[in-house]
Amino acid sequence: MSNRLKKHALAAAALGLGLALVSPPAGQAAPVAAAACTWQATSWDLPAETNGGVLEGYSGSRYAVGTTGRFVPLSGLVDPRGTLWDNGKVVQRATAATPGYRDVNAAGRIVGYDYVNGRLVGVTIGRDGSATPLPGNPAWDGYSAELVNNAGDVVGYADIGTRDVVVLWPASAPGTYRELPSPTDVRTIHPVDVDEQGRIVATTGTSWGGGLVRDTDGQWRVLAAQVAGGYSNPNAIRNGRVVGSQGTDSGHAATEWTARGVLVRTFRNSGSASAIGGNGTVGGRTTVSAGQRTVLWRDGVVVEQPATVPWTFQLRWISDDESTLVGSDGGRPVQHRCS
């Protein structure tokens, strides 16, 4: 079993975000504070037998999926099981360690992985918790469904010997799949996000490091770095806008690219951009005098550093209507809603 396949047998871990500072490109506007909301925190429900959970996918509105279990010191998440939330309420929890829940769309369609005769297999998951395998190539060592957009396109990866390939199960052709070959020097590739038009961003394991974006023309392109020897790390794509972080071993900066991999901007005094809302607001982390904080940008300019959102909150998504920040805090799912 490859390292890529083994990772699905491990408990989920909290995401870490880079926090070092990188100067913005020349001509970038200075940040302007413009508080707009009082953000009210709500911790999402957890099953009675658990004390924590990790989110893996969010529909942009009511649904989210992830893993719940019991956090035990030095052991991590014990008895992890896939879980579905509806408006912060648990409505489904798997009866066993698999299937694993990876993403969900606005219609409530869940995708993930299961093991069939010891082989990793991409699946869709019904409301009764049953897993239905997606079609795959018998030559694959294993495969997983990682993402689903509101159009119903499912994106995942397959492990083929010493390399990976991104796989698309298109909504327009049910029961079929397409392999999306990556550049020849890419051995490990993991799809990170897909937008409603079918553009995909992925992280890679290569000598040059960094991320890739696949535009609607079907071509993969490297996300450009601002400095020689830098690397890129994409986190989200929406309507052709890619956000994440980039830098070198000495620091990171929140960054935006086009769907053709062209560098648009880095964000002043930032660590990473992790989300894009339905109206184009970008969310991430910045460093201010009081420490590391959640920050919201529009067109590269700070519009809000929510004072009521604690530094411990890890932002993962901004809702479609931009009224809700979704992420984790203290080892459980949390949202902050504008009021």
Residue frames as qw, qx, qy, qz and C-alpha x, y, z in Angstrom:
[[0.000, 0.889, 0.458, 0.000, 0.00, 0.00, 0.00],
 [0.410, 0.483, -0.033, 0.773, 1.42, 3.40, -0.96],
 [0.192, -0.187, -0.451, 0.851, 1.76, 6.27, 1.47],
 [0.307, -0.094, -0.210, -0.924, -1.12, 8.00, -0.30],
 [0.637, -0.293, -0.615, -0.360, -3.42, 5.05, 0.41],
 [0.504, -0.211, -0.681, 0.488, -2.23, 4.65, 3.99],
 [0.006, -0.106, 0.228, -0.968, -3.27, 8.19, 4.83],
 [0.560, -0.292, -0.334, -0.700, -6.92, 7.18, 4.60],
 [0.727, -0.295, -0.616, 0.074, -6.46, 4.75, 7.45],
 [0.377, -0.034, -0.447, 0.811, -5.20, 7.47, 9.82],
 [0.100, -0.770, -0.537, 0.329, -7.24, 9.80, 12.00],
 [0.290, 0.812, 0.188, 0.471, -7.77, 13.31, 10.63],
 [0.527, -0.311, -0.246, 0.752, -5.50, 16.04, 11.95],
 [0.046, 0.903, 0.249, -0.348, -6.08, 19.75, 12.41],
 [0.604, 0.649, 0.112, 0.448, -4.81, 22.03, 9.66],
 [0.485, -0.557, -0.040, 0.673, -1.81, 24.27, 10.33],
 [0.388, 0.880, 0.210, 0.178, -1.51, 27.67, 8.70],
 [0.620, 0.126, -0.083, 0.770, 1.72, 29.53, 7.94],
 [0.219, -0.907, -0.332, 0.140, 2.02, 32.82, 9.78],
 [0.516, -0.313, 0.143, 0.784, 5.29, 34.44, 8.69],
 [0.239, 0.843, 0.164, -0.452, 5.22, 37.78, 6.95],
 [0.552, 0.156, 0.486, 0.659, 6.01, 38.52, 3.32],
 [0.045, 0.459, 0.007, -0.887, 5.95, 42.03, 1.87],
 [0.597, 0.617, 0.471, -0.200, 3.22, 42.78, -0.69],
 [0.585, 0.312, 0.393, 0.637, 4.06, 43.48, -4.31],
 [0.137, -0.185, 0.017, 0.973, 4.66, 47.06, -5.30],
 [0.275, -0.138, -0.383, -0.871, 1.48, 49.06, -5.82],
 [0.383, -0.428, -0.817, -0.044, -0.76, 46.95, -3.58],
 [0.285, -0.700, -0.087, -0.650, -3.18, 49.09, -1.63],
 [0.039, 0.247, -0.730, 0.637, -2.69, 49.47, 2.12],
 [0.252, -0.405, -0.879, 0.023, -5.23, 47.65, 4.30],
 [0.265, -0.315, 0.051, -0.910, -8.28, 49.57, 5.46],
 [0.002, 0.198, 0.906, -0.375, -10.31, 48.36, 8.44],
 [0.427, -0.127, -0.230, -0.865, -14.07, 48.42, 7.97],
 [0.145, 0.075, 0.919, -0.358, -15.89, 46.43, 10.65],
 [0.418, -0.093, -0.471, -0.771, -19.24, 45.29, 9.28],
 [0.738, -0.287, -0.542, -0.281, -20.54, 42.59, 11.62],
 [0.462, -0.498, 0.612, -0.405, -20.81, 41.32, 15.13],
 [0.591, 0.215, -0.754, -0.192, -19.79, 37.71, 14.62],
 [0.720, -0.365, 0.338, -0.483, -21.68, 35.30, 16.87],
 [0.166, 0.370, -0.913, -0.033, -19.98, 31.96, 17.55],
 [0.869, -0.101, 0.140, -0.463, -21.86, 28.66, 17.58],
 [0.167, -0.369, 0.912, 0.065, -20.24, 25.30, 18.25],
 [0.662, 0.076, -0.516, -0.539, -21.79, 22.59, 16.12],
 [0.868, -0.290, 0.208, -0.346, -23.37, 19.51, 17.63],
 [0.189, 0.440, -0.878, -0.016, -21.35, 16.37, 18.28],
 [0.754, -0.192, -0.582, -0.235, -22.63, 12.82, 18.71],
 [0.659, -0.694, 0.082, -0.279, -23.12, 11.92, 22.38],
 [0.939, -0.236, 0.088, 0.236, -20.28, 9.41, 22.39],
 [0.650, 0.405, 0.016, 0.643, -17.73, 11.91, 21.01],
 [0.337, -0.789, -0.178, 0.482, -15.92, 15.03, 22.18],
 [0.095, -0.643, 0.338, 0.681, -14.46, 16.40, 18.96],
 [0.719, 0.490, 0.485, 0.091, -14.47, 16.44, 15.21],
 [0.249, -0.386, 0.428, 0.778, -12.77, 17.63, 12.04],
 [0.593, 0.660, 0.217, -0.408, -14.55, 19.09, 9.01],
 [0.542, -0.086, 0.647, 0.529, -13.59, 17.85, 5.55],
 [0.121, 0.289, 0.602, 0.734, -16.15, 19.37, 3.19],
 [0.136, 0.507, 0.443, -0.727, -18.79, 22.12, 3.15],
 [0.393, 0.554, 0.680, 0.277, -21.56, 22.78, 0.65],
 [0.149, 0.243, 0.139, 0.948, -21.48, 26.55, 1.01],
 [0.463, -0.425, -0.132, -0.766, -24.80, 26.60, 2.83],
 [0.757, -0.435, 0.105, -0.476, -26.48, 23.95, 4.99],
 [0.994, -0.079, -0.067, 0.026, -24.42, 20.75, 4.71],
 [0.071, 0.762, -0.635, 0.111, -20.98, 19.78, 5.92],
 [0.975, -0.072, -0.209, -0.008, -19.15, 16.48, 6.36],
 [0.083, 0.723, -0.617, 0.300, -16.17, 15.34, 8.35],
 [0.666, -0.014, -0.724, 0.180, -15.05, 12.97, 11.06],
 [0.482, -0.667, 0.209, -0.528, -16.08, 12.77, 14.72],
 [0.785, -0.037, -0.580, 0.213, -14.63, 10.76, 17.58],
 [0.613, -0.780, -0.081, 0.095, -12.98, 11.06, 20.96],
 [0.361, 0.754, -0.401, 0.373, -9.80, 13.10, 21.28],
 [0.865, -0.474, -0.068, 0.151, -7.42, 11.28, 23.61],
 [0.125, -0.898, 0.406, 0.115, -4.10, 12.83, 24.68],
 [0.245, -0.520, 0.778, 0.255, -1.14, 11.33, 22.79],
 [0.473, 0.183, 0.855, 0.109, -3.54, 9.20, 20.71],
 [0.113, 0.043, -0.445, -0.887, -5.44, 11.74, 18.64],
 [0.648, 0.024, -0.036, -0.760, -8.96, 11.03, 17.40],
 [0.169, -0.087, 0.976, -0.107, -10.13, 7.62, 18.64],
 [0.342, 0.451, 0.820, -0.086, -12.99, 5.72, 16.96],
 [0.123, 0.376, -0.206, -0.895, -13.19, 8.18, 14.04],
 [0.374, 0.439, 0.812, 0.089, -16.36, 7.95, 11.96],
 [0.086, 0.247, 0.425, 0.867, -17.73, 9.91, 9.03],
 [0.013, 0.570, 0.617, -0.543, -20.38, 12.46, 10.00],
 [0.107, 0.498, 0.482, 0.713, -22.92, 14.65, 8.19],
 [0.052, -0.427, -0.450, 0.782, -24.16, 17.97, 9.60],
 [0.079, 0.639, 0.565, 0.516, -27.23, 19.90, 8.46],
 [0.150, -0.809, -0.028, -0.568, -27.12, 23.52, 9.67],
 [0.030, -0.573, 0.620, -0.536, -24.77, 22.49, 12.46],
 [0.774, -0.220, 0.393, -0.445, -26.88, 19.53, 13.61],
 [0.108, -0.284, 0.937, 0.174, -25.59, 15.94, 13.30],
 [0.769, 0.204, 0.033, -0.605, -27.97, 14.04, 11.05],
 [0.961, 0.205, -0.184, -0.037, -25.81, 11.03, 10.19],
 [0.229, -0.715, 0.661, -0.023, -22.79, 9.21, 11.61],
 [0.654, 0.304, -0.672, -0.169, -21.21, 6.14, 10.08],
 [0.885, -0.405, 0.039, -0.226, -21.48, 2.92, 12.07],
 [0.901, -0.142, 0.114, 0.395, -17.84, 2.02, 11.44],
 [0.386, -0.564, 0.243, 0.689, -14.50, 3.65, 10.59],
 [0.026, 0.132, -0.590, -0.796, -15.45, 3.54, 6.91],
 [0.555, 0.583, 0.214, 0.553, -16.84, 4.83, 4.67],
 [0.361, -0.361, -0.127, 0.851, -14.88, 8.05, 5.03],
 [0.223, 0.877, 0.425, -0.030, -16.79, 11.26, 4.28],
 [0.542, -0.065, 0.171, 0.820, -14.79, 13.74, 2.17],
 [0.056, 0.073, -0.141, -0.986, -17.19, 16.30, 0.65],
 [0.205, 0.575, 0.772, -0.175, -20.85, 17.21, 0.18],
 [0.096, 0.230, 0.355, 0.901, -22.70, 19.52, -2.21],
 [0.307, -0.045, 0.182, -0.933, -25.77, 21.74, -1.86],
 [0.733, -0.080, -0.410, -0.537, -28.07, 18.85, -2.78],
 [0.712, -0.464, 0.431, -0.304, -26.63, 16.77, 0.06],
 [0.928, 0.295, -0.225, 0.031, -24.68, 14.39, -2.16],
 [0.526, -0.723, 0.445, 0.042, -21.80, 12.91, -0.16],
 [0.806, 0.466, -0.353, 0.087, -18.61, 11.50, -1.64],
 [0.454, -0.718, 0.514, -0.118, -15.69, 9.74, -0.03],
 [0.413, 0.425, -0.802, -0.067, -13.98, 6.38, 0.15],
 [0.875, -0.286, 0.240, -0.309, -14.45, 2.85, 1.44],
 [0.098, -0.460, 0.872, 0.138, -12.51, -0.40, 1.40],
 [0.896, 0.196, -0.003, -0.398, -13.74, -3.24, -0.79],
 [0.980, 0.065, -0.057, 0.179, -11.83, -6.51, -0.34],
 [0.674, -0.464, 0.069, 0.572, -8.97, -4.51, 1.13],
 [0.421, 0.272, 0.341, 0.795, -8.82, -2.06, -1.79],
 [0.017, 0.473, 0.236, -0.849, -9.45, 1.68, -1.46],
 [0.185, 0.464, 0.730, 0.466, -12.49, 2.63, -3.56],
 [0.112, -0.001, 0.032, -0.993, -14.17, 5.99, -4.25],
 [0.052, -0.467, -0.882, 0.019, -17.85, 6.01, -3.28],
 [0.297, -0.434, -0.098, -0.845, -20.99, 8.04, -2.93],
 [0.120, -0.112, -0.848, 0.504, -22.72, 7.76, 0.43],
 [0.300, -0.530, -0.602, -0.517, -26.49, 7.60, 0.86],
 [0.361, -0.566, 0.176, -0.721, -28.59, 9.08, 3.63],
 [0.918, -0.342, -0.065, -0.189, -28.76, 5.62, 5.19],
 [0.432, -0.719, 0.535, 0.101, -24.96, 5.53, 5.37],
 [0.882, 0.158, 0.413, 0.162, -24.60, 2.96, 2.58],
 [0.129, -0.653, 0.471, 0.579, -21.64, 3.33, 0.22],
 [0.806, 0.518, 0.282, -0.049, -21.98, 2.88, -3.54],
 [0.585, -0.296, 0.402, 0.639, -18.68, 2.46, -5.46],
 [0.377, 0.787, -0.146, -0.467, -17.95, 4.86, -8.30],
 [0.924, 0.366, 0.043, 0.105, -16.70, 3.18, -11.49],
 [0.258, -0.814, 0.474, 0.214, -12.96, 2.72, -11.70],
 [0.628, 0.548, -0.542, -0.106, -10.16, 1.11, -13.66],
 [0.957, -0.287, -0.048, 0.019, -9.17, -2.37, -12.38],
 [0.720, 0.357, -0.234, 0.547, -5.55, -1.38, -13.10],
 [0.141, -0.754, 0.240, -0.595, -5.68, 1.26, -10.36],
 [0.375, 0.067, -0.799, 0.465, -4.15, 0.22, -7.04],
 [0.140, -0.588, -0.679, 0.416, -6.84, 2.23, -5.31],
 [0.072, 0.416, 0.270, 0.866, -8.88, 5.42, -5.70],
 [0.134, -0.500, -0.617, 0.593, -10.85, 7.92, -3.67],
 [0.061, 0.751, 0.424, 0.502, -13.54, 10.55, -4.31],
 [0.416, -0.186, -0.348, 0.819, -12.43, 13.80, -2.67],
 [0.092, 0.277, 0.070, -0.954, -14.63, 16.62, -4.00],
 [0.193, 0.541, 0.779, 0.251, -18.09, 17.27, -5.42],
 [0.024, 0.046, -0.022, -0.998, -19.48, 20.53, -6.78],
 [0.456, 0.325, 0.467, -0.684, -23.10, 21.64, -7.01],
 [0.572, 0.398, -0.437, -0.569, -23.26, 20.52, -10.64],
 [0.952, -0.102, 0.202, -0.205, -22.63, 16.99, -9.39],
 [0.657, 0.570, -0.464, 0.169, -19.12, 16.58, -10.83],
 [0.823, -0.549, 0.135, 0.062, -17.02, 14.34, -8.57],
 [0.435, 0.740, -0.470, 0.205, -13.23, 14.72, -8.43],
 [0.828, -0.511, 0.231, 0.011, -10.75, 12.36, -6.82],
 [0.144, 0.709, -0.676, -0.139, -7.51, 10.58, -7.47],
 [0.996, 0.032, -0.061, -0.061, -6.26, 7.11, -8.36],
 [0.387, -0.686, 0.601, 0.138, -3.01, 5.52, -7.26],
 [0.898, 0.430, -0.078, -0.053, -1.26, 3.79, -10.17],
 [0.838, 0.165, -0.220, 0.471, 2.01, 2.20, -9.16],
 [0.527, -0.231, -0.211, 0.790, 4.46, 4.96, -8.30],
 [0.007, 0.061, 0.110, 0.992, 2.29, 7.89, -9.39],
 [0.243, 0.514, 0.660, -0.491, -1.17, 9.38, -8.96],
 [0.043, 0.258, 0.541, 0.800, -3.70, 10.68, -11.44],
 [0.328, 0.195, 0.347, -0.857, -6.66, 12.99, -10.89],
 [0.049, 0.300, 0.914, 0.267, -9.98, 11.36, -11.80],
 [0.347, 0.091, 0.057, -0.932, -13.23, 13.07, -12.84],
 [0.141, 0.386, 0.911, 0.016, -16.66, 11.42, -12.65],
 [0.086, -0.050, -0.190, -0.977, -18.66, 13.93, -14.73],
 [0.396, 0.329, 0.594, -0.618, -22.29, 14.65, -13.86],
 [0.522, 0.488, -0.224, -0.663, -23.00, 14.95, -17.58],
 [0.664, 0.271, -0.661, -0.221, -22.07, 11.30, -18.17],
 [0.691, -0.448, 0.414, -0.389, -23.20, 9.18, -15.20],
 [0.965, -0.038, 0.259, -0.003, -21.41, 5.88, -14.79],
 [0.744, 0.532, -0.094, 0.393, -18.24, 7.08, -16.55],
 [0.519, -0.755, 0.094, 0.391, -14.89, 8.43, -15.44],
 [0.589, 0.753, -0.121, 0.270, -11.99, 10.29, -17.01],
 [0.731, -0.360, -0.035, 0.578, -8.36, 10.27, -16.04],
 [0.169, 0.983, -0.004, 0.073, -6.87, 13.79, -16.11],
 [0.836, 0.080, -0.134, 0.526, -3.14, 13.28, -16.71],
 [0.293, -0.929, 0.047, 0.220, -0.87, 15.63, -14.80],
 [0.296, 0.833, -0.466, -0.034, 2.57, 16.90, -15.87],
 [0.863, 0.200, -0.458, 0.080, 5.10, 14.10, -16.31],
 [0.349, 0.349, -0.625, 0.605, 7.25, 15.14, -13.34],
 [0.524, -0.367, 0.283, -0.715, 4.30, 14.98, -10.91],
 [0.326, 0.056, -0.941, 0.066, 4.25, 11.74, -8.93],
 [0.132, -0.459, -0.780, 0.405, 1.88, 12.65, -6.12],
 [0.135, -0.245, -0.213, -0.936, -1.13, 14.87, -6.73],
 [0.067, -0.433, -0.818, 0.373, -4.04, 15.58, -4.43],
 [0.050, -0.582, -0.428, -0.689, -7.12, 17.55, -5.58],
 [0.161, -0.135, -0.520, 0.828, -7.90, 20.30, -3.08],
 [0.308, 0.520, 0.404, -0.687, -10.96, 22.09, -4.49],
 [0.228, 0.303, 0.723, 0.577, -13.24, 22.29, -7.53],
 [0.214, 0.259, 0.163, -0.928, -15.43, 25.22, -8.54],
 [0.614, 0.423, 0.508, -0.432, -18.87, 25.17, -10.14],
 [0.567, 0.689, -0.269, -0.363, -17.38, 25.47, -13.64],
 [0.994, 0.081, -0.009, 0.075, -15.21, 22.38, -13.09],
 [0.344, 0.733, -0.470, 0.353, -11.83, 24.05, -12.54],
 [0.898, -0.366, -0.213, 0.123, -9.61, 22.09, -10.18],
 [0.047, 0.811, -0.508, 0.286, -6.73, 23.04, -7.90],
 [0.964, -0.149, -0.203, 0.082, -4.34, 20.45, -6.53],
 [0.320, -0.809, 0.493, 0.029, -1.21, 20.12, -4.44],
 [0.855, 0.411, -0.315, 0.020, 1.70, 18.07, -5.72],
 [0.725, -0.556, 0.330, 0.237, 4.76, 16.19, -4.62],
 [0.728, 0.627, 0.011, 0.277, 7.46, 17.36, -7.03],
 [0.670, -0.064, -0.109, 0.732, 11.03, 18.57, -7.01],
 [0.119, 0.379, 0.089, 0.913, 9.78, 22.10, -7.71],
 [0.059, -0.347, -0.700, 0.621, 6.99, 21.92, -5.13],
 [0.215, 0.182, -0.007, -0.959, 3.76, 23.83, -5.20],
 [0.512, 0.402, 0.639, -0.410, 0.30, 23.67, -6.68],
 [0.118, 0.092, 0.723, 0.675, -1.46, 23.22, -10.00],
 [0.456, 0.427, 0.354, -0.696, -4.69, 24.56, -11.46],
 [0.262, 0.200, 0.835, 0.440, -6.68, 22.96, -14.27],
 [0.288, 0.310, 0.022, -0.906, -8.75, 25.50, -16.19],
 [0.718, 0.389, 0.402, -0.414, -11.79, 24.79, -18.35],
 [0.543, 0.647, -0.444, -0.299, -9.49, 24.31, -21.36],
 [0.995, -0.047, -0.080, -0.026, -8.33, 21.04, -19.77],
 [0.606, 0.498, -0.399, 0.475, -4.72, 22.15, -19.20],
 [0.688, -0.618, -0.219, 0.310, -2.85, 21.92, -15.91],
 [0.341, 0.745, -0.175, 0.547, -0.70, 24.94, -15.07],
 [0.575, -0.173, -0.489, 0.633, 1.74, 25.63, -12.26],
 [0.220, -0.939, -0.265, -0.007, 0.70, 28.36, -9.82],
 [0.488, 0.626, -0.207, 0.573, 3.34, 31.04, -10.24],
 [0.620, -0.534, -0.308, 0.485, 5.58, 31.99, -7.31],
 [0.031, 0.999, 0.032, -0.011, 6.49, 35.60, -6.55],
 [0.179, -0.815, 0.543, 0.097, 10.14, 34.83, -5.82],
 [0.615, 0.427, -0.657, -0.088, 12.63, 32.44, -7.38],
 [0.298, 0.139, -0.889, 0.317, 12.62, 29.13, -5.56],
 [0.439, -0.077, 0.411, -0.795, 9.25, 29.87, -3.98],
 [0.077, -0.180, -0.970, -0.145, 6.39, 27.42, -3.77],
 [0.452, -0.185, -0.113, -0.865, 2.61, 27.68, -3.85],
 [0.009, -0.152, -0.948, 0.279, -0.03, 25.98, -1.75],
 [0.355, -0.259, -0.358, -0.824, -3.62, 26.40, -3.02],
 [0.148, 0.105, 0.810, -0.557, -6.55, 26.09, -0.62],
 [0.400, 0.575, 0.609, -0.373, -9.66, 27.12, -2.58],
 [0.093, 0.020, 0.544, 0.834, -11.03, 28.03, -6.01],
 [0.272, 0.639, 0.631, -0.345, -14.26, 29.83, -6.84],
 [0.449, 0.858, 0.213, -0.132, -15.33, 31.23, -10.20],
 [0.728, 0.556, -0.068, 0.395, -11.78, 30.87, -11.49],
 [0.072, -0.828, 0.374, -0.411, -10.11, 32.66, -8.56],
 [0.843, -0.074, -0.469, 0.252, -7.52, 30.63, -6.66],
 [0.229, -0.825, 0.315, -0.410, -6.33, 31.48, -3.15],
 [0.919, -0.190, -0.264, 0.222, -3.81, 29.93, -0.81],
 [0.402, -0.854, 0.235, 0.233, -0.29, 30.77, 0.26],
 [0.813, 0.468, -0.104, 0.330, 3.17, 30.99, -1.24],
 [0.243, -0.910, 0.330, -0.057, 6.67, 31.76, -0.24],
 [0.555, 0.458, -0.663, 0.209, 9.94, 30.12, 0.69],
 [0.676, -0.247, -0.630, 0.290, 11.19, 28.28, 3.76],
 [0.253, 0.005, -0.363, 0.897, 11.62, 31.67, 5.44],
 [0.249, 0.292, 0.382, -0.841, 7.96, 32.71, 5.29],
 [0.193, 0.454, 0.834, 0.249, 4.50, 32.57, 3.75],
 [0.185, 0.225, 0.059, -0.955, 2.01, 35.08, 2.38],
 [0.522, 0.505, 0.628, -0.279, -1.66, 34.76, 1.48],
 [0.090, -0.283, 0.592, 0.749, -1.88, 34.76, -2.31],
 [0.655, 0.518, 0.384, -0.394, -4.38, 34.94, -5.16],
 [0.226, -0.211, 0.733, 0.606, -3.92, 33.51, -8.67],
 [0.617, 0.297, -0.197, -0.702, -5.98, 33.30, -11.84],
 [0.913, 0.073, 0.350, -0.194, -7.26, 29.99, -13.22],
 [0.767, 0.587, -0.207, 0.155, -4.29, 30.08, -15.61],
 [0.835, -0.245, -0.189, 0.455, -1.84, 30.10, -12.69],
 [0.322, 0.583, -0.059, 0.744, -0.91, 33.78, -13.04],
 [0.373, -0.334, -0.529, 0.685, -0.02, 35.55, -9.80],
 [0.048, -0.820, -0.400, -0.406, -2.58, 38.28, -9.03],
 [0.145, -0.778, 0.265, -0.551, -1.43, 39.52, -5.63],
 [0.512, -0.145, -0.723, 0.440, -0.06, 38.69, -2.22],
 [0.379, -0.811, -0.332, -0.299, -1.85, 40.05, 0.82],
 [0.099, 0.669, -0.418, 0.607, -0.14, 42.41, 3.25],
 [0.236, -0.398, 0.678, -0.570, 0.91, 41.01, 6.67],
 [0.872, -0.008, -0.010, -0.489, -0.67, 37.64, 6.03],
 [0.426, -0.359, 0.830, 0.010, 0.01, 33.95, 6.42],
 [0.128, 0.111, 0.923, 0.346, -2.54, 32.12, 4.27],
 [0.535, 0.100, -0.062, -0.837, -5.84, 32.59, 2.46],
 [0.214, -0.015, 0.970, -0.111, -8.15, 29.64, 3.01],
 [0.279, 0.550, 0.776, -0.131, -11.59, 30.55, 1.63],
 [0.043, -0.035, -0.323, -0.945, -13.57, 32.59, -0.90],
 [0.339, 0.397, 0.630, -0.575, -17.17, 33.65, -0.29],
 [0.462, 0.549, 0.679, 0.157, -19.97, 33.78, -2.84],
 [0.198, 0.966, 0.156, -0.049, -19.50, 37.53, -3.37],
 [0.633, 0.625, -0.213, 0.405, -15.73, 37.33, -3.73],
 [0.369, -0.823, 0.345, -0.262, -14.58, 38.04, -0.17],
 [0.711, 0.280, -0.599, 0.240, -11.35, 36.19, 0.66],
 [0.650, -0.706, 0.129, -0.250, -10.73, 34.91, 4.18],
 [0.780, 0.251, -0.460, 0.342, -7.59, 33.79, 5.93],
 [0.675, -0.604, -0.211, 0.368, -5.10, 34.63, 8.65],
 [0.325, 0.771, -0.145, 0.528, -3.09, 37.74, 9.32],
 [0.594, -0.279, -0.439, 0.613, -0.83, 39.04, 12.08],
 [0.085, -0.846, -0.118, -0.512, -1.88, 42.19, 13.89],
 [0.015, 0.604, -0.521, 0.603, -0.56, 43.84, 17.05],
 [0.695, -0.345, 0.375, -0.507, -2.71, 41.56, 19.22],
 [0.488, -0.216, 0.844, 0.057, -1.50, 38.39, 17.48],
 [0.010, 0.029, 0.852, 0.523, -2.73, 36.02, 14.79],
 [0.421, 0.367, 0.459, -0.690, -6.29, 36.75, 13.68],
 [0.461, 0.500, 0.704, 0.206, -8.91, 35.90, 11.09],
 [0.016, 0.485, -0.138, -0.863, -9.03, 38.50, 8.35],
 [0.552, 0.602, 0.576, 0.021, -11.33, 39.24, 5.40],
 [0.206, -0.355, 0.361, 0.838, -10.14, 40.89, 2.19],
 [0.576, 0.702, 0.407, -0.097, -11.83, 42.41, -0.86],
 [0.571, 0.788, -0.044, 0.223, -9.68, 43.07, -3.93],
 [0.687, 0.244, -0.362, 0.581, -6.56, 42.58, -1.83],
 [0.060, -0.491, 0.280, -0.823, -7.56, 45.14, 0.81],
 [0.179, -0.207, -0.854, 0.443, -8.50, 44.27, 4.39],
 [0.342, -0.484, -0.332, -0.734, -12.18, 44.97, 4.98],
 [0.692, -0.588, 0.045, -0.417, -12.47, 43.36, 8.40],
 [0.367, 0.252, -0.818, 0.364, -10.45, 41.76, 11.18],
 [0.615, -0.541, -0.403, -0.409, -13.32, 40.39, 13.28],
 [0.075, -0.553, 0.571, -0.603, -12.59, 41.35, 16.88],
 [0.743, -0.257, 0.349, -0.509, -15.01, 38.77, 18.29],
 [0.949, 0.220, -0.224, -0.038, -13.44, 35.85, 16.40],
 [0.624, -0.687, 0.351, 0.125, -10.68, 34.37, 18.58],
 [0.178, 0.698, -0.651, -0.239, -7.19, 33.66, 17.28],
 [0.421, -0.177, 0.888, -0.062, -7.77, 29.95, 17.94],
 [0.714, 0.492, 0.365, -0.340, -10.43, 29.77, 15.22],
 [0.316, -0.231, 0.718, 0.575, -9.22, 28.11, 12.01],
 [0.552, 0.528, 0.073, -0.641, -11.25, 29.40, 9.05],
 [0.476, 0.001, 0.818, 0.324, -11.94, 26.83, 6.33],
 [0.171, 0.462, 0.694, 0.525, -14.88, 28.23, 4.34],
 [0.191, 0.231, 0.178, -0.937, -17.02, 31.33, 3.82],
 [0.455, 0.446, 0.747, -0.189, -20.68, 30.63, 3.04],
 [0.352, 0.453, 0.580, 0.578, -22.21, 31.42, -0.34],
 [0.067, -0.892, -0.342, -0.289, -24.06, 34.42, 1.11],
 [0.409, 0.427, -0.365, 0.719, -20.95, 35.45, 3.10],
 [0.516, -0.671, 0.009, -0.532, -22.94, 35.56, 6.35],
 [0.885, -0.432, 0.154, -0.075, -21.07, 32.65, 7.97],
 [0.224, 0.668, -0.705, 0.082, -17.46, 31.72, 8.62],
 [0.968, -0.164, -0.021, -0.188, -17.05, 27.95, 9.03],
 [0.419, 0.576, -0.655, 0.253, -14.08, 26.17, 10.54],
 [0.791, -0.298, -0.513, 0.154, -12.85, 24.69, 13.79],
 [0.088, -0.685, 0.397, -0.605, -11.88, 25.78, 17.27],
 [0.471, -0.412, 0.636, -0.452, -10.83, 23.69, 20.22],
 [0.107, -0.132, 0.980, 0.101, -11.05, 20.45, 18.27],
 [0.330, 0.494, 0.788, -0.161, -14.66, 20.81, 17.13],
 [0.220, 0.477, 0.508, 0.683, -16.59, 22.43, 14.25],
 [0.100, -0.616, -0.372, 0.687, -17.53, 26.06, 14.88],
 [0.296, 0.614, 0.441, 0.584, -19.23, 28.78, 12.88],
 [0.135, -0.415, -0.239, 0.867, -19.24, 32.54, 13.28],
 [0.211, 0.638, 0.665, 0.327, -22.36, 34.20, 11.88],
 [0.129, 0.178, 0.034, 0.975, -22.74, 37.88, 11.01],
 [0.161, -0.709, -0.683, 0.066, -25.41, 39.70, 12.98]]
